[in-house]
Amino acid sequence: MSETYFGLKNLPERSVKPRNSGLSMVMDKGLALREVEDFLEVAEPYTDIVKLGFGTGILTPKLEEKLSLYKQAGIPVYFGGTLFEAFLIRNQIDDYRRLLEKTGVNHVEISDGSLAITSR
């Protein structure tokens, strides 16, 4: 939509992808495949990365298809820190790495929302 369509002045211009600053992360809290398609139709140009939050990746039916939709749109995806922590607390980091490899997920969120992680 152009500025003239709504008549709003002085809106900042949005840079085009791939952006080096002003990145927009969107959290997918369990969208179904059709919801992802609808989301991409509307917001793909504004979305730089998607987080599968709150461990929803482990519950997502058709996960490979969902990841493929985002990949086709050129949007990287990562599992949120909750899933990382679930693997970490169970001493399954190697299994987490294999999950990343198997799914083609190349970004990782390291968080300490559920457990304390020291910086050594």
Secondary structure, 3 states (H helix, E strand, C coil): CCHHHHCCCCCCCCCCCCCCCCCCEEEECCCCHHHHHHHHHHHHHHCCEEEECCCHHHCCCCHHHHHHHHHHCCCCEEECHHHHHHHHHCCCHHHHHHHHHHHCCCEECCCCCCCCCCCC
